[in-house]
Amino acid sequence: MSAEDALFEYTDDRIIDRGRDYFLSGRVLSLRRSDVNMFEATVQGSDLYTVEVGFDTDEFTLFHWDCDCPYDGDLCKHVAAVVFKICEDPDAITSEVSPPQIASVSYKESVEEVLNNIPLNKLKSFVLSMAEEDRQFAKKFILLFPDYLSILPKNYFNDKIHDIINSYSGGYTHLDPKSTSSALKEIKKMFESVEKQSRKSGNKNLIVCSASVISTLTETAYRLRDNRNEAKSLLIAAEFALRDSVRNAAKDEQTRLELLNTMLDLISADTHPERESYGTMIGLIVRLINSESEVNQLINAVTNKIIPMKYKEEQLRILLTLIEKFKTPTDVVQFLAKHWEYPALREDRINSALKAKNYKLAVLLAEEGINATAKSNSKLIATWYGLLLKTAIRQKEDDKILNLAVQTISHAGLVYKTDFYAMIKKYIDGHKWIQFVESLINDLQTKPENFHYVADIYIRENWGQRLLGHLMLKPELCEIVKYDDFLAKEFREELSLLYAGAMTIQLQEAKNRGQYRDILSYFKKVKKFGGIQTAIDLREELYQRFNKRSILLQELNKLNL
């Protein structure tokens, strides 16, 4: 018979498989025969557990077991591992602990005598050489004496938390709510123990433990059914512990460096940077950074992370602040060029440069923005030209202002974020203003797409007559209606005639009843601004001009003037 046969009657395949894995990975650390067919063992799980087994080695039958682990079921994987050890490695029973009692006592006394008399430096040398030769020995040694380390290896708590979670998984990927709660309680107990020890002795294990809790629970969140939000509470506790550590790090440079390196490793390994804890870690790291090289370390740690846009821009803003503090203006320019798709960062930095009167940097960043921006994004290009315009005004560079004004208004109009027109007018002397405006209009009129911007200037300057003439260049009803409120103040009759002329022109191009109706709807404008007789005269004129268009004549007959 085999160990599987002996166990099958009392448990399921999952526990048997986990027990076999524990046995094969050497987790049964000691095994002794305490009586006839009675065995005691120590098994390494998420903690060290004492196991008692009653097993008939002749009949291969299991008749008693006990384990001090927190498993809620009947027979646990630790008991299964001991049964495998008894069945498949029987020599271990006698070779490890089970020689006759007198020999065992003699051996123990001999070891004790050596320990009492050996010089400390020789004992240290022996342990160090064993740890160097045997990684498992080194790991066991650290697991047995963690409280004597000022700071534990980075993987220590990660491994321990994984072991705790796996011990409750029953071999499955996901834990049920009850197992999740039990696992999280055990992790919390470990964390609180480390926290208490660290507060008491001043060691730095709390830093490593907090980082491990955050990284491991974040990594394994998909496995846990945390109906009670116990994981969230643990994460918050770990974050608070790190905040306290950051607050105290200013007092000790070594602590600062250890904390910085631990947290950089944490975010480098984070596969879920969209989570809130990731942003918290970035904020804490910023408070620890003290040099250009440390800025570079942070940049390398977060490079290529896939982060939602709302978090990404904030992260870039933080990095940019650090670059400004610890690096050169050239580095700022290069960083913004690399992240051109976040124009708000560039705009903020240009405004900051203007506020600091660093006009050279403001110009450099604005020009880089123009070069980096797609030509189709007129509004964004206008932002950069507008900031160049603001810079030129601040520096009183009269020779640049007209050209920059044309470029800015051509891309976004007189107002976009800033009232550019008012800004220029405030700067230029009154007696030069008309000359400047005429030059601006002439330059804008070279491009048909600037039609509206020229019209807006006429309104700003209260030049109604010139606006009328401007609209006659493009007599379209949809354009005239945009400005009729302004023109109606002084030019009602002229506005009525302007509508009449535009209607006549567009009726010539119209092809169907729907288009006729749309155009004829502007009769109300002609009547409003020119009176009923003007509307009647226009209708008669249209009867004569389009007397062969039967559908149009039908629509004219429907007009109620």
FENPEVEN-V713163 format. One record per residue. N is the residue number from 0. RES is the residue in one small letter. SS is DSSP state (A for helix, B for strand, O for the rest). PSI is psi in degrees with one decimal (NA if undefined). Layout:
# FENPEVEN-V713163
n & res & ss & psi
N & RES & SS & PSI
N & RES & SS & PSI
This chain:
# FENPEVEN-V713163
n & res & ss & psi
0 & m & O & 158.4
1 & s & O & 173.3
2 & a & A & -39.1
3 & e & A & -42.8
4 & d & A & -40.0
5 & a & A & -33.4
6 & l & A & -26.2
7 & f & A & -34.1
8 & e & O & -22.5
9 & y & O & -11.1
10 & t & O & -178.7
11 & d & O & 178.3
12 & d & A & -33.3
13 & r & A & -47.0
14 & i & A & -40.2
15 & i & A & -45.5
16 & d & A & -42.8
17 & r & A & -38.8
18 & g & A & -41.6
19 & r & A & -42.4
20 & d & A & -42.6
21 & y & A & -43.4
22 & f & A & -48.8
23 & l & A & -29.3
24 & s & O & 7.9
25 & g & O & 28.0
26 & r & O & -11.0
27 & v & B & 99.2
28 & l & B & -31.9
29 & s & B & 150.7
30 & l & B & 126.8
31 & r & B & 152.3
32 & r & B & 116.7
33 & s & B & -20.6
34 & d & B & -178.1
35 & v & O & 120.9
36 & n & O & 21.8
37 & m & B & 135.7
38 & f & B & 146.2
39 & e & B & 139.8
40 & a & B & 159.1
41 & t & B & 126.3
42 & v & B & 135.1
43 & q & B & 109.4
44 & g & O & -133.8
45 & s & O & -12.6
46 & d & O & 179.7
47 & l & B & 125.3
48 & y & B & 141.6
49 & t & B & 128.5
50 & v & B & 136.1
51 & e & B & 128.8
52 & v & B & 134.5
53 & g & B & 114.9
54 & f & B & 122.7
55 & d & B & 107.4
56 & t & O & -14.6
57 & d & O & -43.8
58 & e & O & -8.3
59 & f & O & 50.2
60 & t & B & 140.8
61 & l & B & 126.3
62 & f & B & -4.5
63 & h & B & 144.2
64 & w & B & 153.4
65 & d & B & 139.5
66 & c & B & 141.7
67 & d & O & 17.8
68 & c & O & 164.9
69 & p & O & 11.4
70 & y & O & 130.4
71 & d & O & -16.3
72 & g & O & -160.5
73 & d & O & -83.9
74 & l & O & 124.0
75 & c & O & 174.3
76 & k & A & -25.7
77 & h & A & -42.6
78 & v & A & -43.5
79 & a & A & -40.3
80 & a & A & -39.1
81 & v & A & -39.5
82 & v & A & -42.9
83 & f & A & -40.7
84 & k & A & -44.9
85 & i & A & -44.3
86 & c & A & -39.6
87 & e & A & -9.1
88 & d & O & 58.8
89 & p & O & -26.5
90 & d & A & -26.4
91 & a & A & -23.6
92 & i & A & -44.8
93 & t & A & -35.0
94 & s & A & -27.6
95 & e & A & -54.2
96 & v & O & -6.8
97 & s & O & 19.2
98 & p & O & 171.3
99 & p & O & 148.9
100 & q & A & -39.0
101 & i & A & -38.4
102 & a & A & -39.9
103 & s & A & -44.0
104 & v & A & -42.4
105 & s & A & -43.5
106 & y & A & -45.8
107 & k & A & -43.6
108 & e & A & -34.9
109 & s & A & -43.9
110 & v & A & -43.3
111 & e & A & -38.6
112 & e & A & -42.7
113 & v & A & -44.6
114 & l & A & -33.3
115 & n & A & -24.7
116 & n & A & -19.6
117 & i & O & 136.3
118 & p & O & 143.6
119 & l & A & -38.9
120 & n & A & -32.9
121 & k & A & -39.6
122 & l & A & -42.6
123 & k & A & -45.3
124 & s & A & -40.9
125 & f & A & -47.4
126 & v & A & -42.2
127 & l & A & -41.2
128 & s & A & -38.7
129 & m & A & -42.6
130 & a & A & -35.4
131 & e & A & -37.3
132 & e & A & -33.7
133 & d & O & 104.7
134 & r & A & -38.2
135 & q & A & -39.9
136 & f & A & -45.3
137 & a & A & -42.6
138 & k & A & -44.5
139 & k & A & -40.5
140 & f & A & -44.8
141 & i & A & -40.5
142 & l & A & -33.5
143 & l & A & -26.8
144 & f & O & 50.3
145 & p & A & -28.1
146 & d & A & -11.8
147 & y & A & 3.8
148 & l & O & 135.6
149 & s & O & -34.4
150 & i & O & 128.3
151 & l & O & 160.3
152 & p & O & 150.6
153 & k & A & -32.6
154 & n & A & -6.4
155 & y & A & -55.3
156 & f & A & -32.7
157 & n & A & -49.4
158 & d & A & -41.1
159 & k & A & -42.4
160 & i & A & -41.7
161 & h & A & -41.5
162 & d & A & -40.6
163 & i & A & -47.6
164 & i & A & -44.5
165 & n & A & -32.9
166 & s & A & -21.7
167 & y & O & 0.1
168 & s & O & -18.3
169 & g & O & 26.4
170 & g & O & -6.7
171 & y & O & 162.5
172 & t & O & -45.6
173 & h & O & 145.7
174 & l & O & 142.6
175 & d & O & 168.8
176 & p & A & -39.3
177 & k & A & -45.6
178 & s & A & -37.9
179 & t & A & -47.3
180 & s & A & -42.5
181 & s & A & -43.9
182 & a & A & -44.5
183 & l & A & -34.4
184 & k & A & -39.9
185 & e & A & -39.6
186 & i & A & -41.4
187 & k & A & -42.0
188 & k & A & -42.8
189 & m & A & -46.7
190 & f & A & -45.1
191 & e & A & -33.6
192 & s & A & -44.4
193 & v & A & -42.2
194 & e & A & -44.8
195 & k & A & -44.8
196 & q & A & -40.7
197 & s & A & -41.8
198 & r & A & -37.0
199 & k & A & -46.7
200 & s & A & -12.0
201 & g & O & 10.4
202 & n & O & 170.9
203 & k & O & 16.3
204 & n & A & -24.1
205 & l & A & -33.9
206 & i & A & -50.8
207 & v & A & -43.1
208 & c & A & -44.4
209 & s & A & -44.7
210 & a & A & -39.5
211 & s & A & -40.8
212 & v & A & -45.3
213 & i & A & -49.9
214 & s & A & -43.0
215 & t & A & -41.6
216 & l & A & -33.5
217 & t & A & -43.2
218 & e & A & -37.6
219 & t & O & 10.4
220 & a & A & -34.3
221 & y & A & -18.3
222 & r & A & -18.6
223 & l & O & 137.6
224 & r & O & 86.5
225 & d & O & 75.4
226 & n & O & -20.7
227 & r & O & 6.2
228 & n & O & 31.3
229 & e & A & -34.4
230 & a & A & -41.7
231 & k & A & -41.7
232 & s & A & -40.2
233 & l & A & -42.4
234 & l & A & -42.4
235 & i & A & -42.5
236 & a & A & -41.9
237 & a & A & -40.1
238 & e & A & -40.7
239 & f & A & -39.3
240 & a & A & -40.8
241 & l & A & -37.7
242 & r & A & -44.6
243 & d & A & -41.0
244 & s & A & -41.3
245 & v & A & -41.8
246 & r & A & -36.0
247 & n & A & -10.3
248 & a & A & -24.6
249 & a & O & -21.9
250 & k & O & -16.1
251 & d & O & 113.3
252 & e & A & -38.1
253 & q & A & -42.0
254 & t & A & -41.2
255 & r & A & -47.1
256 & l & A & -42.6
257 & e & A & -41.9
258 & l & A & -42.7
259 & l & A & -48.0
260 & n & A & -39.9
261 & t & A & -44.4
262 & m & A & -31.6
263 & l & A & -42.0
264 & d & A & -37.9
265 & l & A & -49.0
266 & i & A & -26.2
267 & s & A & -37.3
268 & a & A & -7.4
269 & d & O & 118.1
270 & t & O & 4.4
271 & h & O & 62.8
272 & p & O & -4.0
273 & e & O & -11.0
274 & r & O & 154.3
275 & e & A & -35.1
276 & s & A & -30.1
277 & y & A & -46.5
278 & g & A & -37.6
279 & t & A & -43.6
280 & m & A & -41.5
281 & i & A & -45.4
282 & g & A & -38.4
283 & l & A & -38.4
284 & i & A & -40.8
285 & v & A & -38.1
286 & r & A & -18.5
287 & l & A & -22.4
288 & i & O & 137.7
289 & n & O & 10.4
290 & s & O & 166.1
291 & e & A & -40.7
292 & s & A & -34.8
293 & e & A & -32.9
294 & v & A & -44.4
295 & n & A & -37.7
296 & q & A & -43.2
297 & l & A & -43.7
298 & i & A & -43.8
299 & n & A & -36.0
300 & a & A & -32.8
301 & v & A & -7.6
302 & t & O & 137.8
303 & n & O & 8.6
304 & k & O & 136.3
305 & i & O & 106.6
306 & i & O & 139.9
307 & p & O & 147.8
308 & m & A & -41.8
309 & k & A & -28.9
310 & y & A & -33.9
311 & k & A & -45.8
312 & e & A & -39.8
313 & e & A & -40.3
314 & q & A & -44.6
315 & l & A & -36.3
316 & r & A & -40.6
317 & i & A & -46.6
318 & l & A & -40.1
319 & l & A & -40.0
320 & t & A & -41.2
321 & l & A & -40.3
322 & i & A & -41.9
323 & e & A & -34.8
324 & k & A & -39.4
325 & f & A & -11.4
326 & k & O & -163.0
327 & t & O & 163.2
328 & p & A & -33.4
329 & t & A & -39.5
330 & d & A & -37.3
331 & v & A & -47.7
332 & v & A & -45.3
333 & q & A & -39.4
334 & f & A & -45.1
335 & l & A & -35.7
336 & a & A & -37.1
337 & k & A & -31.3
338 & h & O & 50.1
339 & w & O & -22.2
340 & e & O & 0.9
341 & y & O & 73.7
342 & p & A & -25.0
343 & a & A & -31.8
344 & l & A & -45.7
345 & r & A & -43.5
346 & e & A & -42.8
347 & d & A & -42.8
348 & r & A & -35.2
349 & i & A & -44.3
350 & n & A & -36.0
351 & s & A & -40.8
352 & a & A & -40.2
353 & l & A & -41.9
354 & k & A & -36.4
355 & a & O & 1.9
356 & k & O & 28.4
357 & n & O & 73.8
358 & y & A & -30.9
359 & k & A & -45.4
360 & l & A & -39.2
361 & a & A & -44.5
362 & v & A & -44.4
363 & l & A & -46.7
364 & l & A & -38.3
365 & a & A & -43.1
366 & e & A & -39.8
367 & e & A & -36.8
368 & g & A & -42.1
369 & i & A & -44.0
370 & n & A & -32.9
371 & a & A & -15.7
372 & t & O & 136.0
373 & a & O & 140.4
374 & k & O & -26.1
375 & s & O & -16.6
376 & n & O & 78.0
377 & s & A & -39.5
378 & k & A & -40.8
379 & l & A & -40.5
380 & i & A & -38.3
381 & a & A & -34.3
382 & t & A & -46.6
383 & w & A & -42.2
384 & y & A & -38.7
385 & g & A & -38.0
386 & l & A & -34.2
387 & l & A & -39.9
388 & l & A & -44.1
389 & k & A & -40.5
390 & t & A & -43.9
391 & a & A & -39.7
392 & i & A & -41.9
393 & r & A & -36.0
394 & q & O & 1.9
395 & k & O & 44.4
396 & e & O & 81.0
397 & d & A & -32.1
398 & d & A & -18.1
399 & k & A & -20.5
400 & i & A & -43.8
401 & l & A & -49.4
402 & n & A & -43.3
403 & l & A & -34.9
404 & a & A & -44.1
405 & v & A & -46.2
406 & q & A & -44.3
407 & t & A & -50.9
408 & i & A & -33.4
409 & s & A & -32.1
410 & h & A & -24.4
411 & a & A & -1.0
412 & g & O & -173.3
413 & l & O & -26.0
414 & v & B & 123.8
415 & y & O & 106.3
416 & k & O & -42.5
417 & t & O & 145.8
418 & d & B & 88.6
419 & f & A & -41.2
420 & y & A & -46.6
421 & a & A & -35.9
422 & m & A & -43.3
423 & i & A & -43.4
424 & k & A & -35.2
425 & k & A & -30.1
426 & y & A & -41.3
427 & i & O & 137.6
428 & d & O & 148.5
429 & g & A & -43.8
430 & h & A & -14.9
431 & k & A & -9.8
432 & w & A & -46.3
433 & i & A & -41.8
434 & q & A & -41.5
435 & f & A & -44.5
436 & v & A & -42.1
437 & e & A & -41.7
438 & s & A & -40.4
439 & l & A & -44.1
440 & i & A & -44.6
441 & n & A & -43.0
442 & d & A & -39.7
443 & l & A & -34.4
444 & q & O & -7.1
445 & t & O & -15.3
446 & k & O & 123.4
447 & p & A & -31.3
448 & e & A & -10.7
449 & n & A & 10.1
450 & f & A & -49.0
451 & h & A & -36.2
452 & y & A & -36.7
453 & v & A & -43.3
454 & a & A & -40.6
455 & d & A & -36.0
456 & i & A & -42.9
457 & y & A & -38.9
458 & i & A & -43.8
459 & r & A & -38.3
460 & e & O & 0.5
461 & n & O & 40.3
462 & w & O & 77.4
463 & g & A & -42.9
464 & q & A & -41.2
465 & r & A & -31.9
466 & l & A & -41.0
467 & l & A & -47.0
468 & g & A & -36.1
469 & h & A & -42.2
470 & l & A & -27.5
471 & m & A & -21.8
472 & l & O & -24.0
473 & k & O & 69.7
474 & p & O & 73.0
475 & e & O & 135.4
476 & l & A & -41.9
477 & c & A & -22.8
478 & e & A & -43.3
479 & i & A & -40.3
480 & v & A & -23.9
481 & k & A & -24.9
482 & y & A & 6.3
483 & d & A & -27.3
484 & d & A & -42.1
485 & f & A & -47.2
486 & l & A & -28.5
487 & a & O & -18.4
488 & k & O & -36.6
489 & e & O & -14.2
490 & f & O & 51.3
491 & r & A & -46.7
492 & e & A & -44.3
493 & e & A & -37.0
494 & l & A & -39.0
495 & s & A & -43.6
496 & l & A & -33.4
497 & l & A & -42.4
498 & y & A & -43.7
499 & a & A & -43.8
500 & g & A & -40.9
501 & a & A & -38.1
502 & m & A & -43.7
503 & t & A & -43.7
504 & i & A & -44.0
505 & q & A & -26.9
506 & l & A & -31.5
507 & q & A & -31.4
508 & e & A & -15.1
509 & a & O & 149.5
510 & k & O & -17.9
511 & n & O & 174.6
512 & r & A & -40.8
513 & g & A & -43.2
514 & q & A & -40.0
515 & y & A & -46.3
516 & r & A & -42.8
517 & d & A & -44.3
518 & i & A & -44.0
519 & l & A & -17.9
520 & s & O & -19.1
521 & y & O & -0.3
522 & f & A & -33.1
523 & k & A & -31.2
524 & k & A & -43.1
525 & v & A & -44.7
526 & k & A & -40.7
527 & k & A & -45.6
528 & f & A & -24.1
529 & g & A & -11.7
530 & g & O & 166.2
531 & i & A & -35.0
532 & q & A & -38.5
533 & t & A & -40.1
534 & a & A & -41.2
535 & i & A & -43.9
536 & d & A & -40.4
537 & l & A & -41.6
538 & r & A & -42.4
539 & e & A & -40.3
540 & e & A & -39.0
541 & l & A & -35.5
542 & y & A & -46.9
543 & q & A & -43.8
544 & r & A & -36.8
545 & f & O & 44.2
546 & n & O & -7.0
547 & k & O & 0.7
548 & r & O & 94.5
549 & s & A & -39.1
550 & i & A & -41.0
551 & l & A & -41.6
552 & l & A & -38.0
553 & q & A & -42.8
554 & e & A & -34.9
555 & l & A & -37.4
556 & n & A & -24.5
557 & k & O & -13.7
558 & l & O & 132.6
559 & n & O & 94.8
560 & l & O & NA
